[in-house]
Amino acid sequence: MIRADAGERAAYLPVEAMREAAMGEAAEMRAALDAYGWADLGPVLGAEERAGLIGLWDEAARFRSHVVMRRHGFGEGEYKYFADPLPGPVARLREQLYPGLAAVANAWAAALGEERRFPESHVAFRETCRAAGQTRPTPLLLRYGEGDYNCLHQDVYGAVAFPLQVVVLLNDPAEFEGGELVFTEQRPRMQSRAEVVSLRPGHAVAFAVNERPRAGARGVYRVRQRHGVSRLRAGRRWTLGVIFHDAP
């Protein structure tokens, strides 16, 4: 994974140690995603980058769409989809986080007996989206105020869908109460399981978009995952959503 502190770490770790650390992080990420459907990838955005993204909210030209959730029955709150060209930090996260997540996505596809495979680079994956008529970027800036929430849902926009996405908290958790990230896992012939995650500022949390494999006593089975945001009891919450497939 590429983290916000990568340059600082590079100054102190020899190349082989950096390689081993990266392999360990990748294995830890894969284990968490397999077991729980989500994983904290560590810090990826510094304070200035986070503040800069929040500051774009009122710049209409930077966005292609503005969604007020109440109008669509999605919950309460609002979000805006970025337009191309994406802000530098957003484009960087898409490109740098994708390869490690693509390895997980391909392992999941193999475990589920699916033939599809995802290319190694995000540039190549966007070409796959383009060939399917999906050309609109999907990263988004989300704003929640007191009483706002996001209903459980899945961010699938077209025939080509990457099975993992990322969320990054942009402001300090001390600025709001509530607003936890909520996951539900629907398991065959069993009751659903829930996970509640408190985000840390600047950290990327990766999670399953729709379906993923789960190891059981009789082999691998398929579970469906949804995500949402619990009610914000006070303050304001800002997040960046990084979705890797484009929309039609």
N, C-alpha and C positions, 0 to 999 in steps of 0.2 A: 504494500500500500504506500502511496505518496502522502506524507503528512506535512503539516505546517512547519514542524521542527526538523524536517529532513536535512536542511543545510547545516544546522547546528550539530546534528548527530554525525554528519559526514566528516566534520572537522576532527572528531575524536575517535571514530571507529575505523580500523583497517578494513580493506575491501572484503576480505573473507568473513570477518565478523559481521559486517553489514549484510552480506549475502545470507549468512546463517540466521541473523535476526529477522530478515525479510521472510525467509522460509518458515520460521517459527510463527510469525505473525499471520502468514497465510494459512497455516495449519490451524491456528487458534480461531481465525475467522471462519474457516470451513466447519470446524467442529460446532461452533455456536450456531451458525446458520442451519446446519443439519439438525441440531437438537431442538432449537427454539424458534427458528424462522427469522431471527434477527441477530445482528452483531454490531458492537461498537468498534468502528475502524480507527478511532483515535482522533486527535485534532487535525483538521484540514484547512481551517480558515482562521487567520489572525483577527485581532480586534478591529484593525483599520479596514480590512476587507469586509468584515461583517457590517460595520457601520456604513460603509460605502454602498453595500447592497440595499440596506434599509433605506438609505437616502435616495434611492432611485424610484421609490414608490410613486412620487408625484410627477415623474417624467414620463408622460404618456407615450412618447415616441419609442421608449425602450421596451414596450409591451405590445403584444398582438391581441390580447383579450383580457377583459376584466370580468370576473365572475363573483356575483353576490350570492352566497350559498342559499339563503332563504328562498330566493326566487325559484330555485330548482329542487328544493326539498333535500338539499345536501347537508343541512345543519344551519349554523349561524357563523358569520365571519365572512371573509372575502379573500380572493387570491387573484393574482395576475400572471398570465403566461408571458414569459420573455419573448421578444421578437429576435430574429437574426439581424445582425450578428449578436450573439450572446455576450453578456459582460465577461471580461477576461477571466475572473475567478470561477465563473460558472462553466465556461467552456473548458477551462483547465481541469476542473473536477470531473467533468464528463469523460475527457480523454484519459486522465490518469487513473481514475478508479475503475474504469471499464475492464481493462485486461484481467485483473485479478478476479473480478466478479464473473467475467465470461468463463473462466476456468471452472468456477462453481456451477454456473448455468449449464455448461456442457456435461459436467459430471451428473447433475440432476437429470438432464435429458436422457443420458445413457441409463441411469438407474430406473427411470420410468419407461424404458423401452421405446423412446421416441427417436426418430431418425434425424430430426433437425439438429444443427450445430451452429454455434455463433462464431463469427470471425474473431480474430485475435485483437484487432484494433477497432476503436469506435468509428473512425473514419470509414472503414469498410462496412461496418454495421449500418451506418447512416445511408450508405449506397444501397444496401438491402432494403431499407425502409423506403428510399426514393423509388426503387424499382416497383414497389408495391403501392405507389401513389401516396406515401406518407412523407410529407415534406415540411410540416409545421413543427417547430421545436416545442418541447413539452416542459422544460424546467420552469418552475414557478416560484413566486414570492407570496407567502401566505401571512395574513395579518388577523389576529384574534384579539378581541376585547372582552371585557367582563360579560359573562353569560354566554359567550360563544363556544361552539363545539363543532366537531366534524363527525358525521355519521360514518359507520363502518362501510368500507367500500373497497374497490379494486381499481387501479389506474391502468386499464387496458383500452387502448384507443383504436386499434385496427388489427388487421390480420397478422402483422409482424409485431410481436410484443416480447421485450426482454423480461425475464422472470424475476429480476431484482431491481430495486430502486433505493435511493438514499435520501435521508432528510438531515439537515444541519440546523441546529438552533442558532439564531443570529444574535439574540440579546441575552442578558444576564437572567438566570432563573429567579433572582431576588426581585425582579421587576414584575413578577406575576405569581399567582397561586392557582394550582390546578393545572389544566392543560397538559396532562400526561399523554404520551403516545400509547395507544391501546391496540393490541393484536388479538384476534380470535383465530383459533385453528379448528376447522370442522373436520372431524375424523369419522371414517365410515363405521356405522353401527355403534358409535360412542357419542357421548355428550361433548359439546365444544369446550375447548380449553382456552383460557385467556391469559395474556401477559400484559403487564402495565410497566411502562418504561419512562423514567424521568431523564430527559435529555440534558447534556452538558454543553455549554456554549462552545461553538466552533467544532464540536465533535461530529463526525459523520456516523450515522446509524444506517446500516444496510438491512434490507428486509425483503421477504418474498412478496411479489406482486399478486400472485394468484395461487398456483399450485406448486407443491414441492414434494419430494419423496420423504418418507419416514420409515425407519427400520423398525420392524416388529418381530414377534416370535416366529411368525410364519413367512418372513421375508419382507420385502419393501412394499409399502402401500402408499397411496396418494392422499394428501391432505390439502384442503383449500384454506387459504389464509386471507383475512381481511384486516384492514387497519383503519383507525380513526383517532380522534383527539377528544379527551374527556373535557367536561365543562370547565371553562376558565372562571375561577371564582373571584379573581381580582386582577387588575393590571392589564398589560398588553404583552402578547407573545408573537414573535416574528420567527419564521422558519423559511429555509430554502429547500424546495423539493427538487431533486435531480432524478428525472426519469430519462432513461437511455434511448427508448424508441421514440420516433417522431409520430405525429398524428396526421390523419388524412386531411 
